[in-house]
Amino acid sequence: MNVDIDWLRGEFPKLRNLAKLSQGGQKVVFTALDPQHGHVVLKLIHPSQAQESVERERLAVDQVKSARVPRIFDYGLVSTQVGPCYWFLEERVTGEPLNEVLRRAPLPMSEVLKLGVQMLEALVKAEEANIVHRDVKPANIMMSVDRDFSLLDFGIARHLTLAALTDVSARWGKCTPGYAPPEQFRNVQTEIDSRADLFALGVTLYEAATGVNPFWKDTGDQLEVLRRVEKTVLPRLETAAAQPEFADFISTLTQRRRDHRPKTAFEAHTWLLEIVSESQKR
Amino acid sequence: MKLYLQFGHGMMEHCRHLIQSWNGGTVVLSPRDLEESRMQKFADRMRDFPDTSLLFDPQLYLPRSNHETLCAYSYWPSNYSTGVSWEVANLRTLLSEIFDLNARLGSDAIILPGLLASEVSDDWLDIQSAILNEAAMMGVQQELYPTIALSDAAILNTDQISKLLEAAESWDAPGYYLVCQHPRGEYLVNNPVWVSNILDIAAGIKLNGAKVILGYCSHQMLISACAKVDAICSGTFLNVRSFPPEKFSRAESDPKQRSTWFYCPQGLSEYKDSFLDIAHRIGVLDDLRPEEKFGGYANRLFSGPQPTTIGLKEPVAFRHYLNSLHVQALSAEKASFDETVNCYEETLNRAEDLLSSLHQSGIRGQQRDFRDIIDVQRAAIAALVATRGPILRRHWSAL
């Protein structure tokens, strides 16, 4: 989707310093300065995206109401050459996606713990709102210049109190292979709850601590990745800096069966805070 | 972890004796083994002992049973029909009868009836839920413990165990009575998946905040202390130390005279007296002598003469077994998950050393020898530690 910046300025006259930040298959993202909200991003969603799913994404962010999830200030529809596009005006987190950070080096353990705590803050709020993010992964986590973390992209979030928008009889569920648990990619809709996000967070924390996602190691084959998730377990976190309790925590989050994981994001959050507290005493 | 006495053939006197000697305890009453009038008299007498609790196992595992004693109970459905018998009105009648019987017996909690699950199907889960929901609405004061009765095939199927635990998350019961069929009728089960999945069910239920009573156990299930099971139940003959569903389907004749087995608690194995004679002859009999804490029931065997000339009478052998199990169950649970697991592993290690030395001397427990079971238990423990260890460790004191 090509967007003419002058045309965009005309459609959003209040925004200043409009500049293109990124472009994916389904959306184009711009940075801007808003007189009321300061630094913002403007997302234009391609018209091929079902309007209802875009609305669900907005609703999810609105309902989660977490300091760890960038707010949506405004939204609407704008007419374009390719059809009506949904747009979101969002809080901008200045920083770098975690996957880019990890490409250079793993995080120090203190930041891995911080990442865990802050993502669980977001997931606890999501759980309270009966929302499952379903796509927790480094590429959807922004590390700010203050080295805080924000959870982005509720594009495939599942609202547990609303009817599923995706095909419940489909063989495969929406997911990112190597982060989603078996019940998610096997599309067992009745088994999707916050424990799916805990699995993905466990893999993300492992990757943040080691720089490697073992499910993706030495393969580019998505089916092989899914097979690994279903048939193997994540290796125990054995970095020198990792406390055994934190390694236990990661192992528990990434159990293949969800009834072997913590029952809730709240329980996982409480547990991790205890681990952090113990580590600070040492 | 406690040992509850699983009532079975010839258990009356053992119950009286052991409950008195333990200064209290719990007996799980069995309608298969006792007519209602005799059970009532027995219950009345047992309640006179201090700190004694009674539970009644309705044994409705196979409701089409022709077992004469079971069918004579007032609650037993005379015309069982899978669809009709679980409709609300019929279910309510069944539960009312069971509640009344429990009231007459003076049960401390009520074990709800439960069908044997050949597989954990949606239909079976629906019936489980219906029984619990209906019972909860009937407003009895005692705690209600649903029965979870599983076939060997169901237990060995990890997906079905997962399905059961998923469903159990939504059941609101303070405790469960879990009974598990042994594969191929084995007394000691030589399959780590069976043991591991039972530990998984028990731990899952415990982590949901409910009690677990494991019915029809042998000493193999001392391992369940590692899942913080509240009680295991055991008794005299093998049909109460394992769960053979067919024994609830048709009456069996009274046990005939058979070999008497001596339980060596430190070896977790049982021996016929002829093997004790061999041990005596080659000078290793003392290795089998139980420590004093196990009660001295079998001391005569170690008093000098050849064991078969002394003869360990069957009732004494049973009391020795149950008292030893009582002592072992009580000491199996420790203050933390890791201590409990370590304690059990040490028990296995000691048993392994002893059995290895006894085997070199030709002393074997035959089908009741624990040596091949030790690795089964170790594998089950390893699986429990890997899948649930950190969470059990974290919640242990609250379970």
Interface residues (C-beta under 8 A of the other chain):
Chain A: E191 V233 E245 D248 F249 S251 T252 Q255 R257 D259 H260 P262 K263 W271
Chain B: S162 L165 E166 E169 G204 L207 A386 T387 R388 G389 P390 I391 R393 R394
